[in-house]
Amino acid sequence: METGIRFDEALYSIGGFSRYQLRSLLVLILAIWQYSILIAGLPQFIQLPSIQCNKTGNLASCMEFDICKYKYPYTFEFQRFQSIVYEWRLICEYHYMIYIITGCFIGSLLIGTLLIGKLAERLGRANVLRWTTALTTLGEFLILAAGDAWYFMVILIFITIMLPGMFMMPIVYLTEITSFRSRNISLMILICMCTVGYLPAYLLMYYFYSWRPIVLGSMGCGFFSFLFSWMLVESPRYLAVIMARYTKARSAFEYIALTNKKPMFEVQLQGEILNEYSETIRKRQGLDMSGLGMDASALPDAYEIRDNEHEESNRDAIAPFEYLGGAANAVDRESDLDRGHKYNYLDLFREDLRKIALVMMLIWVIQGCVIYSYMHSGYILIDPYMNVVLHVILSIIGFFICGITSLFVKTKKIMMWLAVLAGVFALAQGIMLLMGKNSQEAFALGVVAISGFYYILVIYTVEIFPTPARCIGLGFLNFFGILGIIAGYAIVFYVKEGLTAAGAALMLMPILLLKMPETGGAPLNDFSVWAPL
């Protein structure tokens, strides 16, 4: 057992959800809005507009097949939103570009999810958030100049690989800088804002006739997020646990305490004593093996090393821009790469994480399938724009109810009940579809239940993995969640009975969760007993 004050207790003592966390939350909301606006807008970019063709001397609605086979003169009907299909006439012999762009979007999103998860364990949460935001903003600037579908596709691949960084990193970073007493509420606010971020995309679609204003809206959020992200210090958990840079971790804590106007704790962090001892032994062994004839006992002890490092990095706790040379830039020496716990995706299948990874993988696949197929299986209002607004409101209600409930009920228990409830609504909706019926009231209640289940699932995911595996765990499960969404797409268009089956499967998930550990109301697990592969 690692000795020292736990990181959650350290955060609570210097302000678990105070000025620094609130300021960081605003920056993270801007980043996650960049993600939300693009995710909401991209499917509309490749939407096929309504077509009118001249079959008998008069324009009338017709199918793309009629134009391609019989070569009728055609025109696109005027619509409020003009996609790239409208702009570059991507029909008939050019229709294949839509399939290529769609495939590249999904493939690069899957690649980006795994890549971002690994980079966050290697380079740091704040660093990955900062630079994925910057690179996505750069890609959006370049895509505005797109003059054909090929140029659009190449830049879109670049953007989409970076895109998961604006979703995963805000969640992980906020989880790691807030104490467990405030974690659920802070994450509830962040995920609510993620959903609210869909609204600007649809407002831009409604008031402007091109896809470019949507890109501009996302780019604006990204620009300000990148600008203000320099006020974020690197996660102290990442610095201490993964990089074994406890001096820099203490500097990060000092800056948070200074911002929150709280006194800095004086006790050592969990694992700090063992880390200092190991570092002293490592350096002494290095001198003994160097063949230089130096006396290893002349090496300063661990406490002297820590004091010297602390003096050199005192400036790190003074101002955020000076601090960037310290904790925010964690990987500053090659020797740092040989220390700490740097996990990879294979480590998810070690003995202590295997069951968690496999059970959560199955749950994420099913929830992705249920969310997409359910949300596209019915409607509440006929107007598509008002329908989106109502979906957002209902989702926020689900998040809020679950966020408040999580203050009194354990996370796993809430997730088990919500899995049953969401599964019942999905099963009922699937049966009604087979019967050719639709209940708007029941559909609306299902949106609340399924949204609440998704919120609790995200909370449970970031809590159940230890700090060295948190980002790769979220990346791994997000990968399978996207695969579930692809399965949901197939259900909507090809397999009518699929929603019924997915709902029934979701109802059985509590059986798998019975053997899973509880995380609600407890400090995060920061250490793993297994060394990385």
C-alpha positions in Angstrom: 0.0 0.0 0.0 1.4 3.4 -1.0 1.9 5.7 2.0 1.2 9.5 2.1 -1.9 11.7 1.6 -4.2 10.5 -1.2 -4.5 12.8 -4.2 -8.3 13.4 -3.6 -7.6 14.4 0.0 -4.8 16.7 -1.2 -7.2 18.3 -3.7 -9.9 18.7 -1.1 -7.5 20.4 1.3 -6.6 23.1 -1.3 -10.1 23.5 -2.8 -11.7 20.5 -4.5 -14.0 22.6 -6.7 -13.0 26.2 -6.2 -11.6 29.1 -8.4 -9.1 27.1 -10.3 -11.5 24.2 -11.1 -14.3 26.7 -12.2 -11.8 28.5 -14.4 -10.6 25.3 -15.9 -14.2 24.2 -16.4 -14.9 27.2 -18.6 -11.9 26.4 -20.8 -12.9 22.8 -21.0 -16.5 23.8 -22.0 -15.0 25.8 -25.0 -13.0 22.7 -26.0 -15.9 20.3 -25.8 -18.1 22.8 -27.7 -15.6 22.6 -30.6 -16.2 18.9 -30.6 -20.0 19.1 -30.3 -20.5 21.6 -33.1 -18.4 19.5 -35.5 -20.0 16.2 -34.5 -23.5 17.7 -34.9 -22.6 19.4 -38.2 -20.6 16.8 -40.0 -23.5 14.4 -40.9 -25.3 17.4 -42.4 -22.3 18.3 -44.5 -22.9 15.2 -46.7 -26.7 15.3 -46.7 -28.4 14.7 -50.1 -30.7 17.6 -50.9 -34.1 17.1 -52.5 -33.9 16.9 -56.3 -36.3 18.2 -59.0 -36.0 17.0 -62.6 -37.7 17.7 -65.9 -39.4 14.5 -67.0 -42.4 15.9 -68.9 -41.5 19.6 -69.4 -42.2 20.6 -65.8 -40.0 20.3 -62.8 -41.1 17.7 -60.3 -39.5 15.8 -57.4 -37.6 12.8 -58.5 -35.0 10.3 -57.3 -31.3 10.4 -57.9 -31.7 7.1 -59.8 -33.9 8.8 -62.4 -31.3 11.4 -63.1 -28.4 8.9 -63.3 -30.2 6.4 -65.6 -32.3 8.6 -67.8 -30.1 11.8 -67.7 -33.1 14.1 -67.0 -32.2 17.8 -66.5 -32.3 18.5 -62.8 -31.9 21.1 -60.1 -31.7 20.9 -56.4 -34.6 22.2 -54.4 -33.8 25.3 -52.3 -33.2 24.3 -48.7 -32.0 26.2 -45.7 -28.8 24.2 -45.5 -26.7 23.5 -48.5 -24.3 20.5 -48.1 -21.2 19.7 -50.0 -23.4 17.4 -52.2 -25.2 20.6 -53.2 -22.1 22.6 -53.7 -20.0 20.1 -55.7 -22.9 18.1 -57.3 -21.8 14.8 -55.8 -24.5 12.6 -57.4 -24.5 9.9 -60.0 -20.9 9.2 -61.1 -19.6 11.3 -58.3 -21.8 9.8 -55.6 -19.0 7.4 -54.5 -17.3 10.4 -52.9 -20.0 10.5 -50.2 -19.2 6.9 -49.3 -15.5 7.5 -49.3 -15.8 10.7 -47.1 -18.2 8.8 -44.7 -15.8 5.8 -44.4 -12.8 8.1 -43.9 -14.7 10.0 -41.2 -15.6 6.9 -39.3 -12.1 5.3 -39.7 -10.2 8.3 -38.7 -12.5 8.8 -35.7 -11.7 5.3 -34.6 -8.0 5.7 -35.1 -8.0 9.1 -33.3 -9.8 7.6 -30.3 -7.1 5.1 -29.7 -4.3 7.5 -30.6 -5.5 10.3 -28.3 -5.9 7.8 -25.4 -2.2 6.7 -25.8 -0.8 10.2 -26.3 -2.6 11.4 -23.1 -0.7 8.8 -21.1 2.6 9.7 -22.8 2.4 13.5 -23.1 -0.1 14.6 -20.4 -3.8 15.5 -20.4 -3.4 19.3 -20.6 -0.8 19.0 -23.4 -2.9 16.7 -25.5 -6.0 18.9 -25.0 -4.0 22.0 -25.9 -2.5 20.7 -29.1 -5.4 18.7 -30.4 -7.5 21.9 -30.0 -4.8 23.9 -31.9 -4.4 21.3 -34.7 -8.2 20.9 -35.1 -8.6 24.7 -35.3 -5.8 24.8 -38.0 -7.6 22.0 -39.9 -10.9 23.9 -39.8 -9.1 27.0 -41.1 -7.8 25.0 -44.0 -11.0 23.2 -44.8 -12.8 26.5 -45.3 -10.8 26.9 -48.5 -12.0 23.5 -49.8 -12.8 23.8 -53.6 -13.5 20.1 -54.2 -14.4 16.9 -52.4 -10.9 15.4 -52.4 -9.4 18.4 -50.6 -12.3 18.4 -48.2 -11.8 14.7 -47.5 -8.0 14.9 -46.8 -8.4 17.8 -44.3 -11.4 16.1 -42.7 -9.3 13.0 -42.0 -6.8 15.3 -40.2 -9.5 17.0 -38.2 -11.3 13.8 -37.2 -8.2 12.1 -35.9 -7.7 15.1 -33.5 -11.4 15.4 -32.6 -11.6 12.8 -29.8 -9.1 14.9 -27.8 -11.7 17.6 -27.3 -14.1 15.1 -25.8 -11.9 12.7 -23.8 -9.4 15.1 -22.4 -11.9 17.6 -20.8 -13.6 14.6 -19.0 -10.4 13.1 -17.8 -8.7 16.4 -16.8 -11.7 17.6 -14.8 -12.0 14.2 -13.1 -8.4 14.4 -12.0 -8.3 18.0 -10.7 -11.5 17.8 -8.6 -12.0 16.0 -5.3 -14.3 13.1 -5.2 -16.9 15.1 -3.2 -17.4 17.5 -6.2 -16.5 15.2 -9.1 -20.0 14.1 -10.2 -21.5 17.6 -10.2 -18.6 19.1 -12.1 -18.8 16.3 -14.7 -22.6 16.7 -14.9 -22.0 20.4 -15.8 -19.4 19.5 -18.4 -21.5 16.8 -20.1 -24.6 19.0 -20.1 -22.5 21.7 -21.8 -21.3 19.1 -24.3 -25.0 18.4 -25.3 -25.8 22.1 -25.3 -23.0 22.5 -27.9 -25.2 20.8 -30.5 -27.5 23.8 -30.5 -25.1 26.3 -32.0 -24.6 23.9 -34.9 -28.3 23.8 -35.7 -28.7 27.5 -35.2 -26.0 28.1 -37.7 -27.7 25.7 -40.1 -31.0 27.5 -39.6 -29.7 31.0 -40.2 -27.0 30.4 -42.8 -27.2 28.4 -46.0 -23.7 26.8 -46.1 -21.6 24.4 -44.1 -18.8 26.9 -43.7 -20.4 28.9 -40.9 -20.6 25.7 -38.8 -16.9 25.2 -39.2 -16.3 28.9 -38.3 -18.4 28.5 -35.1 -16.4 25.4 -34.1 -13.1 27.2 -35.0 -14.0 30.1 -32.8 -14.5 27.9 -29.8 -11.2 26.1 -30.6 -9.3 29.4 -30.9 -10.4 30.7 -27.5 -10.0 27.3 -25.9 -6.4 27.1 -27.1 -5.8 30.6 -26.0 -7.0 30.1 -22.5 -5.7 26.5 -22.2 -2.3 28.0 -21.3 -3.8 28.8 -17.9 -4.2 25.0 -17.2 -1.5 23.2 -15.3 -0.8 19.6 -16.0 -2.8 17.1 -14.0 -0.9 16.4 -10.7 -2.0 12.8 -10.8 -0.4 12.4 -14.3 2.9 14.1 -13.2 3.2 12.0 -10.0 1.8 8.6 -10.8 2.6 8.2 -14.5 5.7 10.4 -14.9 7.0 10.0 -11.3 7.7 13.7 -11.2 6.5 14.5 -7.7 8.3 17.8 -7.5 6.4 19.0 -10.5 3.2 17.5 -9.1 3.7 19.5 -5.9 4.3 22.6 -8.1 1.0 22.0 -9.8 -0.7 21.6 -6.4 0.9 24.8 -5.2 -0.4 26.7 -8.2 -4.0 25.3 -7.6 -3.8 26.2 -3.9 -2.5 29.7 -4.8 -5.4 30.2 -7.3 -7.9 28.9 -4.8 -6.4 31.0 -2.0 -5.9 28.0 0.2 -2.9 27.0 2.2 -0.7 24.3 0.6 -0.5 21.0 2.4 2.9 20.1 4.0 2.6 16.3 4.1 4.0 14.0 1.4 1.8 12.7 -1.4 0.9 9.1 -1.8 3.8 7.2 -3.2 6.2 10.1 -2.9 8.5 8.5 -0.2 8.8 5.2 -2.2 9.5 7.2 -5.4 12.3 9.2 -3.7 13.8 6.0 -2.3 13.7 4.3 -5.6 15.2 7.3 -7.4 18.1 7.4 -4.9 18.8 3.7 -5.3 18.6 4.1 -9.1 21.1 7.0 -9.1 23.5 5.2 -6.7 23.4 2.1 -8.9 24.1 4.2 -11.9 27.2 5.6 -10.3 28.4 2.2 -9.1 28.1 0.8 -12.6 29.7 3.7 -14.3 33.3 2.5 -13.5 34.3 6.0 -12.6 35.5 5.1 -9.1 33.0 7.4 -7.5 31.6 6.6 -4.0 27.9 6.0 -4.3 27.4 6.9 -0.6 28.4 10.5 -1.5 25.2 10.8 -3.4 22.6 13.0 -1.6 19.8 11.2 0.0 16.2 11.3 -1.3 15.1 14.2 0.8 18.0 16.3 -0.3 17.3 15.5 -3.9 13.7 16.5 -3.4 14.6 19.8 -1.7 17.1 20.7 -4.5 14.5 20.0 -7.2 11.9 22.0 -5.2 14.2 25.0 -5.1 14.8 24.8 -8.8 11.1 24.7 -9.6 9.7 27.2 -7.1 8.9 29.6 -9.9 6.6 26.9 -11.3 4.0 27.7 -8.7 4.0 31.5 -9.3 2.5 32.3 -12.7 0.9 30.0 -15.2 3.0 31.1 -18.2 6.2 30.6 -16.3 4.8 27.3 -15.0 4.5 26.0 -18.5 8.2 25.3 -18.4 7.6 23.0 -15.4 4.7 20.8 -14.7 2.8 21.7 -17.9 5.7 20.4 -19.9 6.1 17.0 -18.2 8.3 15.2 -20.6 11.2 17.6 -20.5 14.1 15.1 -20.1 14.7 11.8 -21.7 15.3 10.2 -18.3 11.7 10.9 -17.4 10.6 8.4 -20.0 12.1 5.6 -18.0 10.2 6.3 -14.8 6.6 6.0 -13.6 3.8 3.8 -14.8 3.3 4.2 -18.6 0.5 1.7 -19.6 -0.5 0.7 -23.1 -3.6 -1.0 -24.5 -2.2 -4.5 -23.8 -2.1 -3.6 -20.1 -5.9 -3.4 -20.1 -5.9 -7.2 -20.3 -3.7 -7.7 -17.3 -5.2 -9.7 -14.4 -6.4 -6.7 -12.4 -8.0 -4.9 -15.4 -9.1 -7.7 -17.7 -12.6 -8.2 -16.3 -13.2 -4.4 -16.1 -12.1 -3.9 -19.8 -14.2 -6.8 -21.2 -17.4 -6.1 -19.2 -17.2 -2.4 -20.0 -16.4 -3.0 -23.6 -19.6 -5.0 -24.0 -21.6 -2.3 -22.2 -20.2 0.5 -24.4 -21.0 -1.5 -27.6 -24.6 -2.0 -26.5 -25.1 1.6 -25.3 -23.8 3.0 -28.6 -26.1 0.7 -30.4 -29.1 1.7 -28.3 -28.4 5.4 -28.2 -28.2 5.8 -32.0 -31.0 3.4 -32.9 -33.3 4.8 -30.3 -32.7 8.4 -31.0 -33.4 7.8 -34.8 -36.3 5.5 -34.3 -38.9 8.2 -33.5 -39.5 11.9 -33.1 -41.2 14.2 -30.6 -41.9 17.2 -33.0 -42.1 17.2 -36.7 -39.9 20.3 -37.1 -36.3 19.0 -37.2 -34.8 22.0 -35.5 -37.3 22.1 -32.6 -36.9 18.4 -32.3 -33.2 18.8 -31.7 -33.8 21.5 -29.1 -36.3 19.3 -27.3 -33.8 16.3 -27.4 -31.2 18.5 -25.8 -33.5 19.7 -23.1 -34.6 16.1 -22.3 -31.0 14.9 -22.3 -30.0 17.7 -19.8 -33.0 16.6 -17.6 -31.6 13.1 -17.6 -28.1 14.3 -16.8 -29.4 16.5 -14.0 -31.5 13.9 -12.3 -28.7 11.4 -12.4 -26.1 14.0 -11.2 -28.3 14.9 -8.2 -29.1 11.2 -7.5 -25.4 10.3 -7.5 -24.9 12.5 -4.5 -26.9 10.1 -2.4 -26.7 6.7 -4.3 -23.6 4.8 -5.4 -22.6 5.1 -9.1 -22.8 1.4 -9.9 -26.2 1.0 -8.3 -27.6 4.0 -10.3 -26.1 2.5 -13.5 -27.7 -0.9 -12.9 -31.2 0.6 -12.4 -30.8 2.9 -15.4 -29.6 0.0 -17.6 -32.9 -1.8 -16.8 -35.0 1.4 -17.3 -33.3 2.4 -20.5 -33.5 -1.2 -21.8 -37.3 -1.3 -21.1 -37.9 1.9 -23.1 -35.7 0.7 -26.0 -37.5 -2.7 -26.0 -40.9 -1.0 -25.9 -39.9 1.4 -28.7 -38.7 -1.5 -30.8 -42.0 -3.4 -30.3 -44.0 -0.3 -31.2 -42.0 0.1 -34.4 -42.8 -3.5 -35.4 -46.4 -2.7 -34.7 -46.3 0.5 -36.7 -47.0 2.7 -33.7 -45.3 5.7 -32.1 -45.9 7.2 -28.6 -44.3 10.6 -28.3 -44.6 10.7 -24.5 -43.0 7.3 -24.1 -40.3 8.2 -26.6 -39.5 11.4 -24.6 -39.2 9.5 -21.3 -36.9 7.0 -23.1 -34.6 9.9 -24.1 -34.3 11.0 -20.5 -33.5 7.5 -19.3 -31.0 6.7 -22.0 -29.3 10.0 -21.6 -29.0 9.5 -17.9 -27.5 6.0 -18.4 -24.9 7.5 -20.8 -23.9 10.1 -18.2 -23.5 7.5 -15.4 -21.6 5.2 -17.8 -19.0 7.9 -18.6 -18.7 8.7 -14.8 -18.2 5.1 -14.0 -15.7 4.6 -16.8 -13.3 7.4 -15.7 -13.6 6.3 -12.0 -13.1 2.6 -12.4 -9.7 2.7 -14.2 -6.6 3.6 -12.2 -4.8 6.8 -13.2 -2.1 5.0 -15.4 -4.9 3.4 -17.4 -7.6 6.0 -17.3 -7.1 7.6 -20.7 -6.3 4.4 -22.6 -9.3 2.8 -20.9 -11.6 5.6 -22.0 -10.1 5.6 -25.5 -10.5 1.8 -25.7 -14.1 1.9 -24.6 -15.0 4.9 -26.8 -13.6 3.0 -29.7 -16.2 0.2 -29.1 -18.9 2.8 -28.4 -18.4 4.1 -31.9 -18.6 0.5 -33.3 -21.9 0.3 -31.4 -23.1 3.4 -33.1 -22.3 1.9 -36.5 -24.3 -1.2 -35.4 -27.2 1.2 -34.4 -27.1 2.8 -37.9 -27.5 -0.7 -39.4 -30.4 -1.4 -37.1 -32.2 1.9 -38.1 -31.9 1.2 -41.9 -31.7 -2.5 -42.2 -32.8 -4.5 -39.2 -36.1 -3.4 -37.6 -35.9 -6.0 -34.9 -32.5 -4.8 -33.8 -33.7 -2.2 -31.4 -35.7 -4.8 -29.5 -32.7 -7.1 -29.2 -30.4 -4.2 -28.1 -33.0 -3.1 -25.5 -33.2 -6.6 -24.1 -29.4 -6.9 -24.0 -29.2 -3.6 -22.1 -31.7 -4.9 -19.5 -29.3 -7.9 -18.8 -26.3 -5.7 -18.2 -26.9 -5.4 -14.4 -26.0 -9.1 -14.2 -22.5 -8.4 -15.5 -22.2 -5.3 -13.2 -22.9 -7.4 -10.1 -19.2 -8.5 -9.9 -17.8 -5.0 -10.8 -16.4 -2.8 -8.1 -18.3 0.2 -6.7 -16.7 3.7 -7.4 -19.3 6.2 -6.2 -18.3 8.4 -3.3 -14.8 7.0 -3.1 -11.4 8.5 -4.0 -10.0 7.6 -7.4 -7.7 4.6 -7.6 -4.4 6.1 -8.6 -2.0 3.2 -8.4 -2.0 -0.3 -9.9 -0.1 -3.3 -8.5 1.0 -4.4 -11.9 4.0 -2.9 -13.7 3.4 -1.8 -17.3 4.3 -4.2 -20.1 
